[in-house]
Amino acid sequence: MTAPTAANVAQGHAHVGIQAQAIHGNAYYYQLPPDASAEEKFRYGVKYLDARMLSMAQKLIEEAVAEGYRTNEVHFHRLLALLSGRTLRQLASEDFDRLNAICQDIAEHRRHDEWSGGLRAVLRLLDCLHTGEIEQTVKEIDELAPDQRRKIVDHLGVLLEGPMVDQMWRRSVEQARVGRTANQRAERIWKFFHPRPASPRVRRVEPMSVSPGDWLRAGLGTAAFVLAAFKIDVVLVHDGGLLPILGFVGCVAGLGLFGIGGADRHFRRRRVRTKDARLLPPRQRRGEAPEGGFARKVDRQFTRYFGRYLPLGTDRSHWLKQTAGIRRHLRDELVELYREERIDAEQIAWLVRFLVSDVRQRWASDTLTAYRQELRLPTRARVLILAGLAGLVTGSFWVVPATVLAAPLAGSAWLLLAVVSAVLAIRSTFRIVAERRRVVADETERGEQLAARQQAFDRWQRKLADKPSDAEMAAWLECDRKVLVDLAMRRYRLRPSQVIAHAFIEAPAASYKRARYPGGPWRYSRYRLLLFLLTDDGVRQVNIDLDFQASTIRTTQRLNYRFDAVAAVRIDGIADQQQTFELTLFNGEPISVQVAESNAEGIQPDEDPSMLAALSLDASGLVHTLHVLEGIAAEGKEWVRHRRQRADERIADLTGTLRDLLD
């Protein structure tokens, strides 16, 4: 046996930070209705049992029994909830009292149904310690329905000691190895940690904005031009000939044609400039957004995805340089749209990816500036402009001389007024028409953008639709833990029958993601585990990094120490806040690890932080582990001997009852 070694498990991993967290929307997965019937309480108890929250499972199932709901299925799950993951000799006196009560209840309410075989198999396992009928017991388990057989092997794989536990453990580990990858774990587990995506949004169209000056110039200019044109017409009719009058008509018509074509040209050029501005690199360096803030996280997402979604055959630096403007524009849009809604940046990561993919696609197909072609001045507008200018020039050739000759002072004044007022009115009218058309074009573009984003959102929602349930996450984690225990036993060359008990300390590792269902415990993408194997020779401790999302395992440390080397075991901290486990050896530094964190963040209005903390500790198995380690710290090796002696006495008391039930 090696000497005890000091090891602070948090060393090198002292900072435990959250990369992302999610609270899923199925609010009724764990939340029992206030007027729940006895059967509903039992069904919810089974949910908690499947999620390895044994204390809550026992509580709800026993409440259902107290209200008169007694079936073989109920008794089967009562026994699983009581015995799950423990040997008979790990049971406390109150556990044996409860086991006796369950057996008496079964005797009083015996019946035959589809759960009779499963219940009998569990009872035979309990009786097997004295009868040694291993083959018959295994045969009965093998003949059970798949779900009943799976649950017995899963929960009761370490129930007994001796050859029976070796055989049951092998079955349990084989089942765990298959279960680790069951239900497409590799393809689905990441979805559990992905936050619920925020719905698509698009900037609202800015309402039509025309300055009072433009309205005034357009109105007064038009009125002044009409007055001047009328006076010029009067002069020409009175003193001019037919050609000046025809020229006047040509001028007015030409001005109208130029105004129609020119307004279209002005709108198109203005819109092209606006769109071009989105592609231009920022003129000045923008200050960094505050660290940890929403804008900074969105910045990082755009940087990451623009760097990842590189068009084929494009130099990265050239791509990033050329897209700096549109990257800035899209980033600013999303920050503006989502910043004030208490939305996490991870919830719009799908939208960032879609926008970056769209830019890449348009870049690859050379359509990033396709709007320039779409907004090119059409032939019709060119013809109108040229025809209008031709009419103005030709008409002016006849109108100006005739007007000045007919009325030198007044005619010149009216001509000057007509020119000035026309210029002012046309320029202001161009801006008004362009703004009106801008609103219409923006509404159309907004509708197209929203439709495209909604389609992308729907695709992402469908991709996340098969997100794992909490029970699946708990099952995968339990399979990982069993495989870890088996690996540790193999490394130490121990048979399951040589292990008195095994226990875990479970904590989130550094830089983890976390998620949960309302009313359920946090599940983490990465765990730091302390595995304790108790043998007659002492304690084998293995420290493990488990990447739960990637399903990879890394052993970081192995320790061996005698029972009497354990000086103290304790938990520091308040239940619904940060808690730290500490194991102190007589000749070493404390081994400590943070096992719980504050539940304040992400609490729903109808949730109790204390209840959530208790559920998380229950799911982690910490209560059972503390019970074992505290017993060792208090009594040393004698704790094992005393527990065996007490258990043997209580098991002997059960023998008669079990014989009656199995006859």
C-alpha positions in Angstrom: 0.0 0.0 0.0 1.4 3.4 -0.9 1.7 6.2 1.6 -1.0 8.8 1.6 -0.2 11.7 -0.6 -1.4 15.2 -0.3 -3.4 16.4 -3.3 -5.7 19.4 -3.7 -8.0 18.3 -6.5 -8.8 21.9 -7.3 -5.2 22.6 -8.0 -4.7 23.8 -11.6 -8.5 24.0 -11.9 -9.3 26.5 -9.3 -11.3 28.6 -11.6 -14.6 27.1 -12.5 -16.3 29.2 -15.2 -19.5 28.8 -17.1 -19.2 29.0 -20.9 -23.0 28.7 -21.4 -26.1 27.6 -19.6 -29.6 26.7 -20.6 -32.9 26.1 -18.9 -35.1 24.1 -21.1 -38.7 24.9 -21.6 -40.5 21.7 -20.5 -41.7 23.2 -17.3 -43.8 20.1 -16.3 -41.1 17.5 -16.6 -40.4 17.5 -12.9 -43.0 19.8 -11.5 -45.7 17.8 -9.9 -49.2 19.3 -10.2 -50.5 20.6 -6.8 -53.6 18.3 -6.9 -51.7 15.3 -8.1 -53.3 11.9 -7.6 -51.4 9.0 -5.9 -50.7 7.4 -9.3 -49.3 10.7 -10.6 -47.0 11.0 -7.6 -45.8 7.5 -8.3 -45.1 8.2 -11.9 -43.1 11.3 -11.0 -41.3 9.3 -8.4 -40.2 6.9 -11.2 -38.9 9.9 -13.2 -36.8 10.9 -10.2 -35.6 7.3 -9.9 -34.6 7.2 -13.5 -32.7 10.5 -13.0 -30.8 9.0 -10.0 -32.5 11.4 -7.5 -33.2 8.7 -5.1 -34.3 10.7 -2.0 -37.0 12.5 -4.0 -38.0 9.2 -5.7 -38.5 7.5 -2.4 -40.5 10.4 -1.0 -43.0 10.5 -3.9 -43.4 6.8 -4.2 -44.0 6.4 -0.4 -46.5 9.2 -0.5 -48.4 7.3 -3.3 -48.3 4.2 -1.2 -49.6 6.1 1.9 -52.5 7.3 -0.2 -53.4 3.7 -1.1 -51.7 3.2 -4.4 -50.2 -0.3 -4.1 -49.3 -2.5 -7.1 -46.5 -4.8 -7.9 -45.0 -2.1 -10.1 -45.0 0.3 -7.1 -43.4 -2.2 -4.8 -40.8 -3.1 -7.5 -39.8 0.6 -7.8 -39.9 1.1 -4.0 -37.3 -1.5 -3.6 -35.1 -0.1 -6.4 -35.3 3.4 -4.9 -34.3 2.1 -1.5 -31.5 -0.3 -2.7 -30.1 1.5 -5.8 -26.3 1.5 -6.1 -25.7 0.0 -2.6 -24.9 -3.3 -1.1 -27.1 -4.7 1.6 -24.3 -4.1 4.1 -24.3 -0.4 3.3 -27.9 0.0 4.5 -28.5 1.8 7.7 -30.9 0.6 10.4 -33.6 2.9 9.1 -33.2 1.5 5.6 -33.7 -2.0 7.0 -36.8 -0.9 8.8 -38.1 0.5 5.5 -37.2 -2.7 3.7 -39.1 -4.8 6.3 -42.1 -2.5 6.0 -42.1 -2.9 2.2 -41.9 -6.7 2.5 -44.8 -6.7 4.9 -46.8 -4.5 2.5 -46.0 -6.9 -0.3 -47.2 -9.9 1.8 -50.5 -8.1 2.6 -51.2 -7.1 -1.0 -50.0 -10.0 -3.1 -51.4 -10.2 -6.6 -50.3 -11.4 -10.0 -49.6 -9.1 -13.0 -46.9 -8.2 -15.5 -44.7 -6.8 -12.7 -44.9 -10.0 -10.6 -41.8 -11.5 -12.2 -39.7 -8.4 -11.7 -40.7 -8.0 -8.1 -40.0 -11.7 -7.4 -36.6 -11.4 -9.0 -35.7 -8.5 -6.7 -36.9 -10.5 -3.7 -34.9 -13.5 -4.8 -31.8 -11.3 -5.1 -32.3 -10.3 -1.5 -32.7 -13.9 -0.4 -29.7 -15.0 -2.4 -27.3 -13.9 0.3 -28.4 -16.9 2.4 -29.6 -19.5 -0.2 -26.7 -19.0 -2.7 -29.1 -19.9 -5.5 -27.2 -17.8 -8.1 -28.1 -19.7 -11.2 -31.8 -19.8 -10.5 -31.8 -16.1 -9.7 -29.9 -15.2 -12.9 -32.2 -17.3 -14.9 -35.3 -15.5 -13.5 -33.7 -12.1 -14.3 -32.9 -13.2 -17.8 -36.5 -14.2 -18.4 -37.9 -10.8 -17.4 -39.3 -8.2 -19.8 -36.4 -6.0 -21.1 -37.3 -2.9 -19.1 -37.6 -4.8 -15.8 -34.3 -6.7 -16.5 -32.5 -3.5 -17.4 -33.6 -1.7 -14.3 -32.6 -4.6 -12.0 -29.2 -4.9 -13.5 -28.7 -1.1 -13.6 -29.8 -0.3 -10.0 -28.9 -3.6 -8.2 -25.7 -4.6 -9.8 -23.7 -4.2 -6.6 -26.5 -5.3 -4.2 -24.9 -8.5 -3.0 -21.4 -9.7 -2.1 -19.3 -12.7 -3.2 -19.6 -14.6 -6.5 -23.1 -13.2 -7.1 -21.9 -9.6 -7.1 -19.1 -10.5 -9.6 -21.6 -11.9 -12.0 -24.2 -9.2 -11.6 -21.5 -6.5 -11.9 -20.3 -7.9 -15.2 -23.8 -7.8 -16.5 -24.2 -4.3 -15.2 -21.0 -3.0 -16.8 -21.8 -4.7 -20.1 -25.1 -3.0 -20.0 -23.4 0.3 -19.2 -20.9 0.0 -22.1 -23.8 -0.4 -24.5 -25.8 2.3 -22.7 -23.0 4.9 -23.0 -23.6 5.2 -26.7 -27.3 4.4 -26.7 -30.0 6.6 -28.3 -27.4 8.4 -30.5 -25.6 10.0 -27.6 -22.7 11.4 -29.7 -25.1 13.2 -32.1 -27.6 14.4 -29.4 -25.9 15.2 -26.1 -24.6 18.6 -27.2 -28.2 19.7 -27.8 -28.9 19.4 -24.1 -26.4 22.1 -23.3 -27.5 24.3 -26.1 -29.7 27.2 -24.9 -33.2 27.6 -26.3 -32.6 29.7 -29.5 -34.0 33.2 -29.5 -36.6 33.8 -32.2 -35.6 35.7 -35.3 -35.8 39.5 -35.4 -35.1 42.1 -38.1 -34.6 45.8 -37.6 -37.8 47.8 -37.9 -38.1 50.0 -40.9 -37.3 53.6 -40.1 -40.4 55.7 -40.8 -40.3 58.2 -43.6 -38.1 61.1 -42.5 -38.3 64.3 -44.6 -37.0 67.6 -43.1 -39.4 70.5 -42.9 -37.0 72.4 -45.2 -37.5 69.9 -48.0 -41.3 70.0 -47.6 -41.1 73.9 -47.6 -38.8 74.1 -50.6 -40.8 71.5 -52.5 -44.1 73.3 -51.8 -42.9 76.9 -52.3 -40.7 75.9 -55.2 -43.6 74.2 -57.0 -46.0 77.1 -56.3 -43.4 79.7 -57.5 -42.6 77.7 -60.6 -46.3 77.4 -61.5 -46.7 81.1 -61.0 -43.6 81.9 -63.1 -44.7 79.4 -65.8 -48.1 81.0 -66.0 -46.7 84.5 -66.4 -44.3 83.3 -69.0 -47.1 81.6 -70.9 -49.2 84.9 -70.7 -46.3 86.9 -72.2 -45.7 84.3 -75.0 -49.4 84.1 -75.9 -49.7 87.9 -75.9 -46.5 88.8 -77.8 -44.9 85.6 -79.1 -45.6 83.3 -82.0 -46.5 79.7 -82.4 -42.9 78.3 -82.1 -42.2 79.9 -78.7 -45.6 78.6 -77.4 -44.6 75.1 -78.7 -41.2 75.5 -77.1 -42.9 76.4 -73.8 -44.9 73.2 -73.9 -41.7 71.3 -74.7 -40.0 72.9 -71.7 -42.8 71.9 -69.3 -43.1 68.4 -70.7 -39.3 68.0 -70.7 -39.2 69.1 -67.1 -41.8 66.5 -66.2 -40.0 63.7 -68.0 -36.7 64.7 -66.4 -38.4 64.8 -63.0 -39.8 61.3 -63.3 -36.6 59.8 -64.7 -34.4 61.8 -62.4 -36.3 60.9 -59.2 -35.8 57.2 -60.1 -32.1 57.8 -60.7 -31.7 59.7 -57.5 -33.3 56.9 -55.4 -31.2 54.2 -57.0 -27.9 56.0 -56.5 -28.8 56.9 -53.0 -29.7 53.3 -52.2 -26.5 52.0 -53.7 -24.5 54.3 -51.6 -26.3 53.2 -48.5 -25.6 49.5 -49.3 -22.0 50.2 -50.3 -21.5 51.8 -46.9 -22.3 48.5 -45.2 -19.4 46.9 -47.1 -16.8 49.6 -46.4 -14.3 48.9 -43.6 -14.9 51.1 -40.5 -13.0 54.4 -40.8 -11.9 54.4 -37.2 -11.1 51.6 -34.7 -14.1 50.9 -32.5 -13.5 50.7 -28.8 -13.7 47.2 -27.2 -17.1 46.3 -25.7 -17.0 45.6 -22.0 -15.5 42.2 -21.1 -18.2 39.6 -20.4 -21.0 41.8 -21.8 -23.5 40.8 -24.4 -21.9 43.0 -27.2 -18.4 41.5 -26.5 -19.8 37.9 -26.7 -21.5 38.8 -30.0 -18.2 40.3 -31.2 -16.5 37.0 -30.5 -19.1 35.0 -32.3 -18.7 37.0 -35.5 -15.0 36.8 -35.2 -15.1 33.0 -34.7 -17.6 32.2 -37.4 -16.1 34.6 -40.0 -12.8 32.9 -39.3 -14.3 29.4 -39.5 -16.6 29.9 -42.5 -13.9 30.7 -45.0 -14.9 30.5 -48.8 -13.1 27.8 -50.7 -9.8 29.1 -52.2 -9.9 32.4 -50.4 -7.1 33.8 -48.3 -8.2 34.3 -44.7 -6.7 37.7 -44.2 -8.2 38.9 -47.5 -11.6 37.5 -46.6 -11.6 39.1 -43.1 -10.4 42.4 -44.5 -13.0 42.6 -47.3 -15.8 41.6 -45.0 -14.9 43.9 -42.1 -17.7 46.4 -43.0 -20.5 43.9 -43.3 -19.3 42.1 -40.2 -19.5 45.4 -38.3 -22.9 46.1 -39.8 -24.4 42.7 -38.9 -22.8 42.7 -35.4 -24.3 46.2 -34.6 -27.7 45.0 -35.9 -27.9 42.0 -33.6 -26.6 43.9 -30.6 -29.3 46.5 -31.2 -32.0 43.9 -31.7 -31.3 41.6 -28.7 -29.3 43.6 -26.2 -32.1 44.8 -24.0 -34.1 41.6 -23.8 -31.9 39.6 -21.3 -31.0 37.2 -24.0 -27.7 35.3 -23.8 -25.4 35.6 -26.8 -25.5 31.8 -27.2 -29.2 32.0 -27.9 -28.5 33.9 -31.1 -25.4 31.9 -32.2 -27.7 30.2 -34.8 -28.5 33.5 -36.3 -24.8 34.6 -36.4 -24.0 31.3 -38.2 -26.8 31.8 -40.7 -25.7 35.4 -41.4 -22.1 34.5 -41.9 -23.0 31.5 -44.1 -25.2 33.8 -46.2 -22.3 36.3 -46.6 -20.0 33.4 -47.5 -22.4 32.0 -50.1 -22.9 35.4 -51.7 -19.2 36.0 -51.7 -18.6 32.6 -53.4 -21.3 33.2 -56.0 -20.0 36.8 -56.5 -23.4 38.2 -55.6 -22.4 40.1 -52.5 -22.8 43.3 -54.6 -25.6 42.0 -56.8 -27.7 45.0 -55.6 -25.6 47.2 -57.8 -26.9 45.4 -60.9 -30.4 45.3 -59.5 -30.3 49.1 -58.9 -28.8 50.0 -62.2 -30.8 52.7 -63.9 -33.2 51.1 -66.4 -33.4 52.1 -70.0 -36.8 53.6 -69.5 -35.5 56.0 -66.9 -32.5 56.9 -69.1 -34.8 57.7 -72.0 -37.0 59.8 -69.8 -34.0 61.8 -68.6 -32.6 62.3 -72.0 -35.9 63.1 -73.5 -36.6 65.6 -70.7 -33.3 67.3 -71.2 -33.8 67.5 -74.9 -37.2 69.0 -74.4 -35.8 71.6 -72.0 -32.9 72.6 -74.2 -34.9 72.7 -77.4 -37.8 74.5 -75.8 -35.6 77.0 -74.0 -34.0 77.9 -77.4 -37.3 79.4 -78.4 -38.9 80.4 -75.1 -36.0 82.4 -73.6 -35.4 84.9 -76.5 -39.1 85.3 -77.1 -39.9 86.1 -73.4 -37.0 88.5 -73.0 -37.8 90.4 -76.2 -41.5 90.6 -75.4 -41.0 91.8 -71.8 -37.3 92.5 -71.0 -37.6 93.2 -67.3 -40.6 91.2 -66.3 -39.9 88.3 -68.6 -36.3 88.0 -67.4 -37.5 88.0 -63.8 -40.1 85.3 -64.5 -37.6 83.2 -66.3 -35.1 83.5 -63.4 -37.8 82.7 -60.9 -38.9 79.6 -63.0 -35.3 78.3 -63.1 -34.5 78.8 -59.4 -37.9 77.5 -58.2 -37.7 74.4 -60.5 -34.2 73.5 -59.3 -35.3 73.9 -55.6 -38.6 72.0 -56.1 -37.0 69.2 -58.1 -34.1 68.6 -55.7 -36.4 68.5 -52.7 -39.0 66.4 -54.5 -36.2 64.0 -55.4 -35.4 63.6 -51.8 -39.0 63.2 -50.8 -39.7 60.6 -53.5 -36.5 58.7 -52.7 -37.4 58.6 -49.0 -40.9 57.3 -49.8 -39.5 54.6 -52.0 -36.9 53.8 -49.5 -39.6 52.9 -46.9 -41.3 50.7 -49.4 -38.1 49.0 -50.5 -37.0 48.6 -46.8 -40.4 47.0 -46.0 -39.9 44.5 -48.8 -36.3 43.8 -47.9 -37.3 43.4 -44.2 -40.0 40.9 -45.1 -37.5 38.9 -47.2 -34.9 38.9 -44.4 -37.4 37.9 -41.8 -38.7 35.1 -43.9 -35.1 33.8 -44.5 -34.2 34.1 -40.8 -37.4 32.3 -39.9 -36.6 29.5 -42.2 -33.1 29.2 -40.6 -34.7 29.3 -37.2 -37.2 26.6 -38.0 -34.4 24.4 -39.4 -32.4 24.9 -36.2 -35.5 24.2 -34.0 -36.0 20.9 -35.9 -32.3 20.1 -35.4 -32.7 20.6 -31.6 -36.1 18.8 -31.5 -34.5 15.5 -30.3 -32.7 17.1 -27.4 -32.1 14.5 -24.7 -34.4 14.3 -21.7 -33.0 14.6 -18.2 -33.6 10.9 -17.6 -31.4 10.1 -20.7 -28.7 12.4 -19.4 -28.8 10.8 -16.0 -28.6 7.3 -17.6 -25.6 8.3 -19.7 -23.9 9.7 -16.7 -24.6 6.6 -14.6 -23.2 4.4 -17.4 -20.0 6.6 -17.5 -19.7 6.2 -13.8 -20.0 2.4 -13.9 -17.4 2.2 -16.6 -15.1 4.4 -14.6 -15.6 2.1 -11.5 -14.8 -0.9 -13.6 -11.7 0.7 -15.1 -10.5 1.6 -11.6 -11.1 -2.0 -10.4 -9.1 -3.4 -13.3 -6.2 -1.0 -12.7 -6.1 -2.0 -9.1 -6.7 -5.7 -10.0 -9.7 -5.9 -7.8 -12.8 -8.1 -8.3 -16.2 -6.5 -7.5 -16.6 -8.9 -4.5 -13.4 -7.4 -3.1 -14.8 -3.9 -3.0 -16.9 -3.2 0.1 -18.3 -0.1 -1.5 -17.6 2.6 -4.0 -18.6 6.2 -3.9 -18.2 9.4 -6.0 -17.6 13.0 -5.3 -18.9 14.8 -8.4 -18.2 18.5 -9.3 -18.2 20.6 -12.4 -14.9 20.9 -14.1 -13.3 24.1 -15.5 -14.9 25.9 -18.4 -18.1 23.9 -18.4 -21.5 24.3 -20.0 -24.5 23.5 -17.9 -28.2 23.0 -18.4 -31.3 21.6 -16.7 -35.0 21.2 -16.9 -37.2 23.3 -14.6 -37.3 21.5 -11.2 -34.4 19.3 -12.2 -30.7 19.4 -11.2 -27.9 21.0 -13.2 -26.1 18.7 -15.7 -22.6 19.6 -16.7 -20.7 19.2 -20.0 -17.5 18.4 -18.0 -17.1 16.8 -14.6 -14.3 16.4 -12.1 -14.9 13.2 -10.2 -13.3 11.6 -7.1 -13.9 7.9 -7.1 -13.4 6.1 -3.8 -13.1 2.2 -3.7 -13.3 0.8 -0.2 -11.6 -2.6 0.3 -10.5 -4.5 3.3 -7.0 -3.0 2.9 -8.1 0.6 2.8 -9.2 3.2 0.3 -8.3 3.5 -3.4 -9.0 7.0 -4.7 -9.0 7.9 -8.4 -9.3 11.5 -9.6 -10.9 11.7 -13.0 -11.7 14.4 -15.6 -14.9 13.3 -17.5 -15.7 15.2 -20.6 -19.4 14.2 -20.5 -20.3 15.9 -23.8 -17.4 14.3 -25.7 -17.6 11.0 -23.7 -13.9 11.0 -22.9 -12.2 10.1 -19.7 -8.8 11.1 -18.3 -7.3 9.9 -15.0 -5.4 12.7 -13.3 -4.3 11.1 -10.0 -4.4 7.9 -8.0 -4.1 7.7 -4.2 -4.0 4.8 -1.7 -4.4 5.2 2.0 -5.5 3.3 5.1 -8.8 3.8 6.8 -7.1 5.2 9.8 -5.3 7.8 7.7 -8.6 9.7 7.2 -8.7 12.5 9.8 -11.9 14.4 8.8 -14.5 14.8 6.1 -16.7 17.8 5.8 -18.7 20.0 3.5 -18.3 23.8 3.8 -20.9 26.2 2.6 -24.7 26.8 2.6 -26.9 24.3 0.8 -28.2 26.6 -1.9 -24.9 28.4 -2.4 -21.3 27.3 -3.1 -20.2 24.2 -1.2 -16.8 22.6 -1.0 -16.0 19.0 -0.1 -12.9 18.5 2.0 -11.1 15.3 2.9 -8.3 15.6 5.4 -5.6 13.0 5.9 -3.5 12.9 9.0 -0.2 13.5 7.2 -1.3 15.5 4.2 -2.9 18.7 2.9 -6.7 18.6 2.6 -8.2 17.2 -0.6 -10.8 19.7 -1.6 -13.1 20.3 -4.5 -16.1 22.5 -5.1 -19.2 20.3 -5.3 -22.0 22.8 -5.6 -22.4 26.4 -6.7 -24.9 29.1 -6.2 -28.3 28.3 -7.7 -29.3 32.0 -7.8 -28.7 32.4 -11.5 -31.4 30.9 -13.7 -33.9 30.2 -11.0 -37.5 30.3 -12.3 -40.1 32.3 -10.3 -41.9 29.2 -9.1 -38.7 27.3 -8.1 -37.3 26.9 -4.6 -33.5 27.3 -4.5 -33.1 25.1 -1.5 -35.1 22.3 -3.2 -32.9 22.6 -6.3 -29.8 22.4 -4.2 -31.0 19.3 -2.5 -32.0 17.7 -5.8 -28.5 18.5 -7.3 -26.8 16.9 -4.3 -29.1 13.9 -4.4 -28.4 13.4 -8.2 -24.7 13.7 -7.6 -24.7 10.9 -5.0 -22.9 13.2 -2.5 -25.1 12.2 0.4 -24.3 8.5 0.1 -20.6 9.3 -0.4 -20.5 11.5 2.7 -22.2 8.8 4.8 -19.5 6.3 3.8 -16.5 8.6 4.3 -17.8 10.1 7.5 -18.2 6.6 8.9 -14.6 5.8 8.0 -13.3 9.1 9.4 -15.1 8.5 12.7 -14.4 4.7 13.2 -11.7 3.7 10.7 -11.7 0.1 9.7 -14.0 -0.8 12.6 -16.8 1.1 10.7 -16.7 -1.7 8.0 -16.7 -4.5 10.6 -19.6 -2.9 12.6 -21.6 -2.2 9.5 -21.2 -5.8 8.3 -22.2 -7.2 11.7 -25.3 -5.0 12.0 -26.3 -5.8 8.4 -25.9 -9.5 8.9 -28.2 -9.4 11.9 -30.9 -7.4 10.0 -30.6 -9.6 6.9 -31.1 -12.6 9.1 -34.4 -11.1 10.4 -35.5 -10.7 6.8 -34.9 -14.3 5.8 -38.2 -15.6 7.1 -40.3 -12.9 5.5 -38.5 -13.4 2.1 -39.0 -17.2 2.3 -42.8 -16.7 2.8 -42.9 -14.2 -0.2 -41.0 -16.5 -2.5 -42.9 -19.8 -1.6 
